Amino acid sequence: MANNDDLAASALDKQVLDPASKYYGGVIDETGIARASHHSTPVYIAAWATALVNPDSRFYHSESISAALELSAIFMLNRQHADGTISLGSTNYNSPPDTGFVIGGVAQIYQLLAGHNWAALQPIADKLKLFLERTIPAMLTGGCHTPNHRWVLTAALAQLYDIFKRPELLARADEWLAEGLDITADGEWTERSNGIYNAVSNVALYHTARLLHRPELLDSVRRNLRMMVYLIHPSGEVVTDYSGRQDFGQTYDMATYYTIYRLMAAHDKDPAFAAMCDYAAAFVKRPDGVNNNALLHVLLYPEIEETIRDLDRAELPDHYTCILNQLHPMNEHLGLIDAVGHHLKIQHSSMHLAFGAPVVRIREKDKSITIMPQTPSFFSLRHGKVRLLGIKLSTSFSPGIVKFDQLTAEDGVYRLGVVMEKGYNGPIPQQHLPLSAKGTVSPWYLLPHQHRPMTHLQTHELQVEIRPNESDWTIRIHSDEREDIFTQLTFILGNEGAAEGEDLQDAGDGKYFLKSGSMTYQVEEDRIEISTGAFEHLLPILREDQHPAGCQYVHVNLVTPFDRTFTVRLL
């Protein structure tokens, strides 16, 4: 409550109070303007609303806060487009899915205010109800971009139905649900986004199941919540090494999972979910997006607190080895793509072809290891405070980063492999040539390139064998016999530690070359040693490779053919 009160107080200083401004009543966010999207002004609307109705808040029934809240409700109505939508602002203009995110929170804020016995709140509740009512045409007709948007829209439709009882809202929700849920048996959603979009889909489907009386939808939520038990590093950092969204490789914690673990722990009376709820609560510092506001849920469903309090707590595992999605029929599904007819083209989204790829997770108390195909990095490790964020391989054959497409495990040894292909395109057969080919100009983009025959097809095979030992990990990497392919192995390290080595060349900007021997990387009292280096070519970076900022990179330069074993030793 104290954190929410602090947020409510700070928002007063950022509220636009100039009646001549188009942002009148909104709260200025990090962009320098006030926006109506779910991570902007609606977050502060939730903070003010929850403070006003909570007797434990220092702003309980505060007239200054209620005045600010009413102005913010006016702002939402003024920034709502004529079609009922709002715009995200950073992108996504007149956006049905981003309107759906806002509905996810504003519907709950409306219910909270309308159900509270203080007359000053009724005009505010009426304005928020009008905002919601205006969204209905967009929710009945609007589309999505990404997989999770479908469930955000479905939840918004369910919440609007709960308030307005219009049957066409149910019909539209059924249209989205008819597409089926995009989750593996082990609980992984299409976007593989442990830092952001898992929680989005889970919360959305919880509300859909509750309001539309579809309890079967909760099975997917349960699966994901059980999976997440094995996707947390000892520090509480979530595994984002293989995400298909913007949380890829970024630092996230479990705070966004607090609400859904709390709701599902009470619903299922599940000791493991209750334990994860407690764990996630320790990371909650400020509200998430308005659709996943923790305090809003606590105040709306006070009966849950008693259920949660009386539940036993399971012991959360800190020592395990598991392979997620090991039995998922990924190759079978990929083999069906050609028959679908979209030719791997989709607007404003990704096909997410890595969906269902296996992920190895190993935890030994303060050590945490992830091994994964279908991603830029195939191995990551946490050892106390040391973060080996990834190991990746790049080659001039593709050119670019190698994404291994096979993973097998036998007797504790993990093997990854890939066979890359690259050929050349022959002339288009005359029967397929367009009329433009006989014109005075024949634009390249008007030629039917899909009909070019492949010539001189070449292949290049790479394999990795990862073996755990008592105090180290050995990583054997070997190529086929093709000669003179420039290759670069890169160890990606957090920027908080120090890298040292006798033959470690500092190339500036956090980049190093391990030319021979070994190096150490240390954060406070924790250290690892990486060996053995090589410098068989002089290229600082290979074509089509990228190194995001905020990390340190240690490169080992190789030329094929090679068969080398590297060691990551825990000191």
VOLUMMAR-485996 format. One record per residue (C-alpha): residue number from 1; residue in three letters; y negated, x, z. Coordinates in pm, 1 decimal. Each point is the difference from the previous one (the first is absolute). Layout:
<atoms>
NUM ALA Y X Z
...
</atoms>
This chain:
<atoms>
1 MET 0.0 0.0 0.0
2 ALA -237.8 286.9 80.7
3 ASN 41.5 145.6 -349.0
4 ASN -71.7 -340.3 -154.0
5 ASP -312.0 -45.2 214.1
6 ASP -124.7 342.6 -107.1
7 LEU 55.0 -93.8 -363.7
8 ALA -176.1 -334.3 49.5
9 ALA -299.7 175.4 157.9
10 SER -23.1 267.9 -270.2
11 ALA 10.1 -265.4 -274.0
12 LEU -320.1 -156.4 132.3
13 ASP -189.2 315.4 -92.0
14 LYS 137.7 -5.2 -355.2
15 GLN -56.6 -366.7 -78.9
16 VAL -250.2 -70.4 -278.8
17 LEU -274.5 -219.4 150.9
18 ASP -242.1 -17.8 -292.8
19 PRO 11.2 -360.7 -133.4
20 ALA -121.7 128.1 -337.7
21 SER 302.9 226.4 -41.1
22 LYS 301.3 -122.8 -195.4
23 TYR 206.0 162.7 276.9
24 TYR -167.6 -208.8 272.5
25 GLY 241.7 -45.8 290.4
26 GLY 252.1 255.4 -122.7
27 VAL 91.2 321.4 178.7
28 ILE -66.7 328.3 -179.1
29 ASP 319.5 202.5 -41.3
30 GLU 73.5 357.4 -110.3
31 THR -120.6 -78.3 -354.3
32 GLY -355.1 -62.9 120.1
33 ILE 9.5 -371.3 -83.9
34 ALA 158.6 -308.7 154.4
35 ARG 310.2 -133.9 -173.7
36 ALA 210.4 -313.8 38.4
37 SER 335.3 180.4 -38.0
38 HIS 271.0 18.2 262.2
39 HIS -86.7 348.3 132.2
40 SER -373.9 -69.9 16.8
41 THR -210.3 -283.2 151.7
42 PRO 302.0 -225.4 76.0
43 VAL 129.4 272.1 236.4
44 TYR -318.2 -38.6 205.8
45 ILE 18.1 -378.2 -24.4
46 ALA 342.1 28.2 164.8
47 ALA -137.9 234.6 266.6
48 TRP -283.0 -239.8 85.1
49 ALA 221.7 -310.6 -7.9
50 THR 268.5 148.6 226.9
51 ALA -264.2 125.7 242.4
52 LEU -166.0 -342.0 21.0
53 VAL 317.9 -188.5 94.2
54 ASN 156.8 258.7 229.1
55 PRO -97.7 -35.0 369.8
56 ASP 86.6 368.6 48.4
57 SER -270.8 106.8 -246.0
58 ARG -348.3 94.8 114.2
59 PHE -123.0 -209.7 -294.4
60 TYR 180.2 -319.2 101.0
61 HIS -220.3 -293.8 -111.7
62 SER -280.8 243.3 -83.7
63 GLU -281.5 -178.7 -181.4
64 SER -111.4 318.0 -179.1
65 ILE 351.6 62.5 -128.7
66 SER 43.4 -362.0 -108.6
67 ALA -330.6 23.0 -190.9
68 ALA 119.2 317.0 -172.0
69 LEU 331.3 -166.1 -80.9
70 GLU -170.8 -300.7 -155.3
71 LEU -213.3 226.4 -218.9
72 SER 315.3 182.7 -113.6
73 ALA 161.7 -332.8 -93.5
74 ILE -309.7 -76.5 -210.2
75 PHE 39.0 342.1 -160.9
76 MET 361.4 -79.9 -96.3
77 LEU -108.2 -324.7 -165.2
78 ASN -284.4 172.8 -184.9
79 ARG 218.6 285.6 -125.3
80 GLN 278.2 -233.8 -111.5
81 HIS -0.1 -31.4 -379.2
82 ALA -26.8 -336.2 -174.6
83 ASP 375.3 13.0 -73.0
84 GLY 76.8 27.9 372.6
85 THR 94.5 367.6 -2.5
86 ILE -151.9 306.4 161.7
87 SER -7.4 353.8 -139.8
88 LEU 161.8 299.2 165.7
89 GLY -304.2 207.3 -94.3
90 SER 160.9 338.7 -60.5
91 THR 186.4 -167.9 -288.2
92 ASN 157.1 -346.3 -61.6
93 TYR -289.5 -234.2 -74.9
94 ASN 40.4 -379.4 30.5
95 SER 338.5 86.9 142.9
96 PRO 255.3 -267.7 96.8
97 PRO 221.8 244.3 195.3
98 ASP -289.3 149.0 194.4
99 THR -115.3 -354.9 74.1
100 GLY 354.9 -58.4 123.1
101 PHE -32.6 291.2 242.7
102 VAL -321.9 -151.4 138.4
103 ILE 155.9 -346.7 29.5
104 GLY 281.4 161.0 201.5
105 GLY -251.3 81.6 274.4
106 VAL -272.1 -263.4 -41.3
107 ALA 254.0 -285.1 23.4
108 GLN 106.1 132.8 338.9
109 ILE -360.1 54.1 113.4
110 TYR -80.8 -358.0 -98.8
111 GLN 296.3 -131.9 200.5
112 LEU -95.4 213.5 298.8
113 LEU -360.8 -125.0 2.0
114 ALA 84.6 -363.3 -79.3
115 GLY 246.7 -8.6 286.9
116 HIS -238.9 143.2 259.3
117 ASN -199.1 -235.3 219.3
118 TRP -355.3 127.9 -47.3
119 ALA -236.2 -208.2 -213.2
120 ALA -191.1 303.0 -130.1
121 LEU 305.6 103.6 -201.6
122 GLN 42.5 -322.2 -197.6
123 PRO -273.7 66.8 -261.1
124 ILE 151.1 344.6 -58.3
125 ALA 349.6 -143.5 -35.1
126 ASP -134.7 -253.9 -250.1
127 LYS -150.7 275.6 -214.7
128 LEU 323.1 200.0 2.7
129 LYS 195.4 -313.1 -90.0
130 LEU -235.1 -55.6 -294.5
131 PHE 58.2 360.2 -111.0
132 LEU 375.5 -62.0 12.4
133 GLU -23.6 -328.0 -186.3
134 ARG -197.1 165.2 -278.7
135 THR 281.9 255.0 -51.3
136 ILE 258.8 -265.1 -88.6
137 PRO -64.4 -9.7 -378.7
138 ALA 40.8 378.7 -22.3
139 MET 316.7 -6.7 209.0
140 LEU 146.2 -272.8 -221.7
141 THR -67.2 194.4 -321.0
142 GLY -47.8 365.4 94.1
143 GLY 227.5 293.2 -75.6
144 CYS 85.6 337.4 149.8
145 HIS 9.4 369.9 -81.5
146 THR 260.3 153.9 228.9
147 PRO 334.1 -113.8 144.6
148 ASN -136.5 -62.6 350.8
149 HIS -285.3 -213.0 -139.0
150 ARG 251.7 -275.3 -74.1
151 TRP 88.5 -36.4 367.2
152 VAL -366.4 23.2 106.0
153 LEU -77.5 -287.3 -237.4
154 THR 303.2 -197.0 118.9
155 ALA -105.5 40.0 364.7
156 ALA -355.1 -107.4 -86.9
157 LEU 135.9 -309.9 -172.4
158 ALA 212.0 -78.5 306.1
159 GLN -296.4 43.5 235.9
160 LEU -222.1 -220.3 -216.3
161 TYR 274.5 -263.8 -10.5
162 ASP 20.4 11.3 378.2
163 ILE -370.2 -91.0 18.5
164 PHE -56.0 -227.2 -303.4
165 LYS 349.2 -150.5 -60.8
166 ARG -37.0 3.2 -379.6
167 PRO 348.3 -6.6 -162.2
168 GLU -108.4 202.4 -304.0
169 LEU -41.6 297.6 232.7
170 LEU 370.8 -21.1 82.9
171 ALA 88.5 -23.3 -367.4
172 ARG -195.3 315.8 -79.8
173 ALA 162.9 187.6 289.8
174 ASP 339.3 -100.0 -138.3
175 GLU -94.5 149.7 -337.8
176 TRP -54.0 339.9 160.6
177 LEU 308.4 -22.4 222.4
178 ALA 213.4 -88.4 -302.7
179 GLU -39.6 360.8 -118.1
180 GLY 225.3 113.9 286.1
181 LEU -66.3 262.4 265.8
182 ASP -25.7 364.2 -105.0
183 ILE 176.9 176.0 286.5
184 THR 317.6 208.9 26.0
185 ALA 286.8 -75.1 236.0
186 ASP -125.8 281.2 224.8
187 GLY -349.4 -149.5 17.9
188 GLU -215.1 185.8 -250.0
189 TRP -268.0 -189.4 -190.0
190 THR -79.6 82.3 -364.3
191 GLU -311.6 202.7 79.8
192 ARG 180.1 218.9 258.3
193 SER -326.5 3.6 194.2
194 ASN 86.7 66.8 362.6
195 GLY -363.7 68.2 86.5
196 ILE -162.3 -315.9 -140.7
197 TYR 181.1 -262.9 -201.8
198 ASN 321.7 -45.2 198.5
199 ALA -205.7 -156.1 277.6
200 VAL -198.2 -205.8 -252.1
201 SER 314.0 -156.3 -148.7
202 ASN 162.2 -48.1 340.0
203 VAL -293.7 -183.9 159.1
204 ALA -53.7 -212.1 -311.3
205 LEU 362.3 -110.7 -16.5
206 TYR 8.6 -70.0 374.2
207 HIS -281.0 -253.0 -39.2
208 THR 155.1 -144.7 -315.6
209 ALA 332.9 -47.3 176.4
210 ARG -167.5 -155.2 306.1
211 LEU -229.0 -241.8 -180.4
212 LEU 229.6 -101.8 -286.1
213 HIS 311.9 -17.7 219.0
214 ARG 183.2 265.0 -201.3
215 PRO 179.7 203.1 270.9
216 GLU 208.1 179.6 -263.4
217 LEU -312.0 196.9 -100.0
218 LEU 7.8 175.4 337.3
219 ASP 318.8 185.5 -90.2
220 SER -200.1 235.4 -223.3
221 VAL -253.4 56.0 276.8
222 ARG 279.4 87.5 243.1
223 ARG 155.1 245.9 -243.3
224 ASN -325.6 187.2 -49.2
225 LEU -74.5 11.8 373.4
226 ARG 347.0 140.1 69.4
227 MET -44.1 258.9 -274.8
228 MET -332.3 116.9 142.3
229 VAL 169.8 113.9 320.9
230 TYR 128.5 294.8 -207.6
231 LEU -323.0 78.2 -182.8
232 ILE -215.7 137.7 279.1
233 HIS -61.2 365.2 76.2
234 PRO 7.3 114.0 366.6
235 SER -383.1 -6.0 15.6
236 GLY -5.2 -367.9 -98.9
237 GLU -103.7 84.2 -355.4
238 VAL 160.8 -230.0 -256.6
239 VAL 205.6 151.9 -282.1
240 THR -215.0 -36.3 -312.9
241 ASP 154.4 283.8 -201.5
242 TYR 142.4 -229.2 -268.3
243 SER -244.3 -293.1 -7.4
244 GLY -79.3 -166.0 -330.5
245 ARG -353.8 -89.8 113.0
246 GLN -315.3 164.3 130.7
247 ASP 152.8 89.6 337.6
248 PHE 217.3 261.0 -179.7
249 GLY -16.4 322.4 199.2
250 GLN -277.6 -132.9 225.8
251 THR 8.5 -28.6 379.1
252 TYR 70.2 -346.7 142.4
253 ASP 135.5 -116.5 334.2
254 MET 180.2 -313.2 119.4
255 ALA -309.0 -198.6 105.2
256 THR 18.5 -240.3 -295.7
257 TYR 355.0 -98.4 103.0
258 TYR -97.3 -117.2 350.2
259 THR -64.1 -362.9 -94.7
260 ILE 314.5 -56.0 -204.9
261 TYR 227.0 172.0 254.4
262 ARG -155.0 -218.7 271.6
263 LEU 43.8 -320.5 -197.7
264 MET 356.4 82.0 -103.9
265 ALA 101.6 126.1 344.1
266 ALA -97.5 -335.6 145.7
267 HIS 154.6 -195.8 -286.4
268 ASP 334.9 183.3 8.8
269 LYS -8.0 103.6 367.1
270 ASP 93.2 343.5 -130.3
271 PRO -14.4 295.1 247.4
272 ALA -37.0 255.2 -282.4
273 PHE -297.9 -185.3 -146.4
274 ALA -149.7 -29.1 349.2
275 ALA 34.4 376.3 48.8
276 MET -161.4 65.4 -338.5
277 CYS -280.6 -242.0 90.9
278 ASP -71.7 205.0 313.9
279 TYR 15.3 321.1 -201.9
280 ALA -236.3 -130.4 -270.5
281 ALA -243.5 -132.2 261.8
282 ALA -66.7 356.1 116.4
283 PHE -159.5 76.7 -338.4
284 VAL -228.2 -305.4 -26.8
285 LYS -356.5 125.7 23.8
286 ARG -194.2 -241.2 -221.4
287 PRO 84.3 -308.9 -205.7
288 ASP 188.1 18.9 -325.8
289 GLY -104.6 -222.9 -290.4
290 VAL -91.5 -352.6 107.6
291 ASN 336.4 -132.4 -126.0
292 ASN 179.1 220.6 255.9
293 ASN -232.9 -13.7 299.4
294 ALA 202.7 64.1 315.4
295 LEU -230.5 -168.6 253.5
296 LEU -36.7 -306.2 -221.3
297 HIS 376.5 -49.0 10.0
298 VAL 13.9 58.2 375.9
299 LEU -259.4 -271.4 64.6
300 LEU 142.3 -247.5 -252.3
301 TYR 353.9 22.9 136.5
302 PRO -36.1 57.3 377.0
303 GLU 348.2 -138.2 62.9
304 ILE 146.6 308.2 -163.7
305 GLU -122.9 224.6 280.0
306 GLU 239.9 -143.7 258.2
307 THR 295.5 29.9 -237.8
308 ILE -88.1 361.8 -79.4
309 ARG -50.8 89.2 365.5
310 ASP 342.8 -129.9 100.4
311 LEU 192.3 174.2 -278.5
312 ASP 214.7 304.8 66.8
313 ARG -95.9 311.9 -195.1
314 ALA 248.1 189.6 -215.3
315 GLU -4.0 378.7 5.4
316 LEU -153.9 126.1 -323.2
317 PRO 205.2 267.9 -176.5
318 ASP -128.2 357.4 -17.1
319 HIS 318.8 163.4 -130.7
320 TYR 152.0 -129.2 -323.2
321 THR 95.9 65.9 -359.8
322 CYS -13.4 -288.5 -243.7
323 ILE -25.2 -58.7 -374.7
324 LEU -204.2 -304.6 -91.4
325 ASN 81.4 -188.9 -320.2
326 GLN 317.4 200.7 -53.5
327 LEU 177.7 -305.9 -142.2
328 HIS -295.7 -151.2 -184.7
329 PRO 93.3 -58.1 -369.1
330 MET -305.8 184.5 -128.1
331 ASN 156.7 135.2 -319.8
332 GLU 148.1 -341.3 -80.1
333 HIS -343.8 -160.6 31.9
334 LEU -170.2 272.0 -206.5
335 GLY 259.9 -52.6 -270.8
336 LEU -120.3 -359.5 -41.0
337 ILE -363.5 89.0 -72.3
338 ASP 21.3 10.1 -379.6
339 ALA 137.5 -353.7 -10.2
340 VAL -297.1 -139.8 195.1
341 GLY -240.9 63.4 -284.8
342 HIS -313.2 132.9 175.1
343 HIS 56.3 356.0 -133.3
344 LEU -119.4 138.9 335.0
345 LYS -352.1 -126.8 -56.9
346 ILE -179.9 -188.8 277.1
347 GLN -371.7 -35.6 64.9
348 HIS -171.3 121.9 315.1
349 SER 321.8 92.8 178.5
350 SER 306.6 221.7 -17.6
351 MET 360.2 -76.4 -90.9
352 HIS 109.4 183.7 318.2
353 LEU 312.7 142.4 -161.7
354 ALA 81.2 195.6 317.3
355 PHE 69.7 -325.4 186.9
356 GLY 331.2 27.8 183.6
357 ALA 35.4 379.0 -34.2
358 PRO 199.2 148.8 287.5
359 VAL -186.8 165.3 287.8
360 VAL 163.1 233.2 252.7
361 ARG -152.1 -11.0 347.4
362 ILE 99.1 245.4 270.0
363 ARG -147.0 3.8 349.4
364 GLU 82.7 245.7 277.0
365 LYS -250.3 -81.1 275.4
366 ASP -312.8 198.3 -100.3
367 LYS 140.0 87.2 -343.0
368 SER -24.2 -241.9 -292.8
369 ILE 129.9 55.2 -353.2
370 THR -23.8 -210.4 -315.5
371 ILE 190.5 69.1 -323.0
372 MET -80.2 -217.6 -300.7
373 PRO 39.6 -19.6 -378.2
374 GLN -237.9 -179.0 -239.8
375 THR -308.3 150.4 167.3
376 PRO -224.5 303.5 -58.7
377 SER 131.0 158.0 321.3
378 PHE 372.7 10.5 72.6
379 PHE -2.0 133.7 360.0
380 SER -231.9 -25.8 300.6
381 LEU 31.1 112.7 360.0
382 ARG -175.6 -39.9 333.1
383 HIS 68.7 254.3 272.9
384 GLY -209.5 -77.6 304.2
385 LYS -359.4 28.3 -123.7
386 VAL 101.1 179.2 -320.1
387 ARG -21.5 -217.7 -310.0
388 LEU 182.3 117.4 -311.1
389 LEU -132.2 -294.0 -198.9
390 GLY 218.4 62.8 -299.9
391 ILE 178.3 234.8 -235.9
392 LYS -49.5 -64.6 -369.9
393 LEU 114.9 163.1 -321.8
394 SER -206.0 18.9 -319.3
395 THR 105.3 121.9 -340.8
396 SER -152.0 73.4 -339.8
397 PHE 287.4 -182.7 -169.0
398 SER -120.1 -355.6 72.8
399 PRO -271.3 121.0 76.0
400 GLY -86.5 -97.8 355.2
401 ILE 159.8 -94.0 329.9
402 VAL 376.0 -48.2 2.1
403 LYS 123.4 -330.2 142.2
404 PHE 369.4 29.7 75.3
405 ASP 186.7 -316.4 -94.6
406 GLN 331.9 60.5 176.5
407 LEU 85.3 44.7 367.8
408 THR 347.0 41.5 148.4
409 ALA 112.5 89.6 350.4
410 GLU 329.3 151.5 104.9
411 ASP 94.0 171.3 328.0
412 GLY -362.6 24.1 104.7
413 VAL -110.9 170.5 -323.1
414 TYR -252.6 -178.9 -220.8
415 ARG -15.3 55.9 -373.8
416 LEU -271.8 -106.7 -240.1
417 GLY 6.4 34.4 -375.4
418 VAL -180.2 -84.3 -319.5
419 VAL 55.5 52.7 -371.9
420 MET -333.6 -5.3 -181.2
421 GLU -29.1 -68.2 -371.5
422 LYS -270.2 90.2 -249.0
423 GLY 16.9 -30.9 -374.8
424 TYR -221.9 -31.9 -304.8
425 ASN -102.8 -299.7 -207.3
426 GLY 90.2 -14.6 -366.7
427 PRO -182.4 -186.7 -279.3
428 ILE -6.2 -377.6 15.2
429 PRO 241.2 -153.4 -255.1
430 GLN -196.6 -147.7 -290.1
431 GLN 126.5 -354.3 55.3
432 HIS -177.8 0.7 337.4
433 LEU -333.5 140.7 -117.2
434 PRO -301.0 -236.3 22.0
435 LEU -242.2 -68.2 -285.6
436 SER -256.8 224.6 170.3
437 ALA 221.7 299.4 -82.0
438 LYS -91.6 -47.4 -369.9
439 GLY -371.7 -37.9 70.6
440 THR -275.2 257.5 -19.5
441 VAL 39.2 47.9 377.3
442 SER 326.6 -33.3 193.9
443 PRO -82.3 -17.3 373.6
444 TRP 263.3 156.4 224.8
445 TYR -12.2 -297.5 236.5
446 LEU 93.7 -244.3 -277.2
447 LEU 327.3 176.9 -74.0
448 PRO 321.3 -153.2 146.4
449 HIS 104.2 307.0 195.1
450 GLN 297.4 -183.2 149.4
451 HIS 180.6 43.1 -332.9
452 ARG -24.3 380.3 -10.9
453 PRO 346.9 160.7 11.1
454 MET 57.3 262.2 267.8
455 THR 62.0 357.1 -118.3
456 HIS 99.4 320.6 178.5
457 LEU 66.4 -172.9 333.1
458 GLN 5.9 257.9 281.0
459 THR 126.5 -34.4 356.8
460 HIS -64.5 189.7 320.5
461 GLU 204.1 -47.4 317.3
462 LEU -109.9 79.9 354.0
463 GLN 196.9 -43.3 320.2
464 VAL -84.4 30.2 367.9
465 GLU 243.6 41.5 286.7
466 ILE -139.4 -55.9 349.8
467 ARG 208.5 111.4 294.1
468 PRO -87.4 -39.2 371.0
469 ASN 96.4 278.3 239.6
470 GLU -43.7 43.8 373.3
471 SER -357.2 133.7 -17.8
472 ASP -92.5 -12.1 -367.4
473 TRP 26.7 -185.2 -329.2
474 THR 116.8 180.3 -313.8
475 ILE -118.2 -131.4 -335.0
476 ARG 184.8 134.4 -302.8
477 ILE -169.6 -71.4 -333.2
478 HIS 163.2 91.8 -327.6
479 SER -69.9 -62.6 -365.1
480 ASP 215.1 -9.4 -310.5
481 GLU 5.1 302.3 -230.5
482 ARG -305.3 -90.9 -207.3
483 GLU -233.8 299.3 -0.5
484 ASP -368.9 54.1 72.7
485 ILE -100.6 -334.8 145.7
486 PHE -286.4 56.3 240.8
487 THR 82.4 -161.2 334.2
488 GLN -192.5 -27.7 325.5
489 LEU 141.2 -97.2 338.6
490 THR -270.0 -116.4 239.8
491 PHE 13.2 -39.2 377.6
492 ILE -267.4 -250.3 110.4
493 LEU -128.3 56.9 353.6
494 GLY -248.0 -177.6 223.1
495 ASN -346.7 154.1 10.8
496 GLU 1.2 23.1 380.7
497 GLY 224.3 310.6 18.1
498 ALA -16.6 369.9 -87.7
499 ALA 206.7 162.5 -276.2
500 GLU 84.0 369.8 27.1
501 GLY 225.8 237.9 -189.8
502 GLU 20.2 364.3 -103.6
503 ASP 9.3 -85.5 -371.6
504 LEU -185.0 -330.6 17.0
505 GLN -293.4 4.6 -243.7
506 ASP -296.2 -220.4 90.2
507 ALA -123.8 -163.3 -322.6
508 GLY -279.5 -195.7 172.3
509 ASP -51.3 -371.5 62.7
510 GLY 313.2 -18.0 216.0
511 LYS 230.7 136.4 -273.4
512 TYR 235.2 294.2 46.4
513 PHE 266.7 185.6 -196.9
514 LEU 305.2 122.3 188.3
515 LYS 80.7 297.4 -223.1
516 SER 296.9 128.4 199.8
517 GLY 155.0 -4.0 344.5
518 SER -88.9 -266.0 256.1
519 MET -301.8 -169.5 154.2
520 THR -67.0 -197.3 315.6
521 TYR -198.1 -316.9 54.5
522 GLN -113.5 -77.9 355.3
523 VAL -173.7 -288.6 175.9
524 GLU -67.2 79.9 366.3
525 GLU 340.3 91.4 150.7
526 ASP 213.7 -133.2 -288.8
527 ARG 100.5 220.3 -295.0
528 ILE 217.1 6.0 -309.9
529 GLU 95.9 288.6 -227.5
530 ILE 35.3 -44.0 -377.2
531 SER 186.4 247.5 -220.0
532 THR 54.1 146.6 -256.5
533 GLY -296.0 44.9 -233.6
534 ALA -15.6 87.8 -369.7
535 PHE -275.2 62.8 -255.8
536 GLU 171.0 5.3 -339.2
537 HIS -299.6 -135.6 -197.3
538 LEU -376.8 1.1 51.8
539 LEU -89.4 -365.4 -57.2
540 PRO -198.6 -142.5 295.9
541 ILE 95.7 -358.8 -87.3
542 LEU 220.5 -164.1 -262.4
543 ARG -125.0 -261.9 -242.3
544 GLU -1.2 -360.9 124.8
545 ASP 43.2 110.9 363.4
546 GLN -253.3 -107.5 260.1
547 HIS -75.4 113.7 353.7
548 PRO -191.7 -256.8 209.1
549 ALA -262.3 127.2 242.5
550 GLY 53.4 22.2 373.2
551 CYS 320.1 207.2 -2.9
552 GLN 109.2 364.1 -28.0
553 TYR 226.9 102.9 -286.8
554 VAL 239.0 292.0 -13.9
555 HIS 132.0 69.2 -352.0
556 VAL 307.7 190.1 -109.4
557 ASN -4.6 83.0 -374.1
558 LEU 334.1 4.0 -183.2
559 VAL 119.1 37.9 -358.5
560 THR 329.5 -148.1 -120.5
561 PRO 285.5 54.6 19.4
562 PHE 12.1 31.7 379.2
563 ASP 224.4 -72.3 295.0
564 ARG -191.9 53.0 321.4
565 THR 38.8 -102.5 362.1
566 PHE -301.1 -60.3 220.6
567 THR 5.2 -36.9 377.5
568 VAL -219.3 -203.4 232.2
569 ARG 67.3 137.8 345.8
570 LEU -112.4 -181.3 315.7
571 LEU -143.2 250.9 249.7
</atoms>
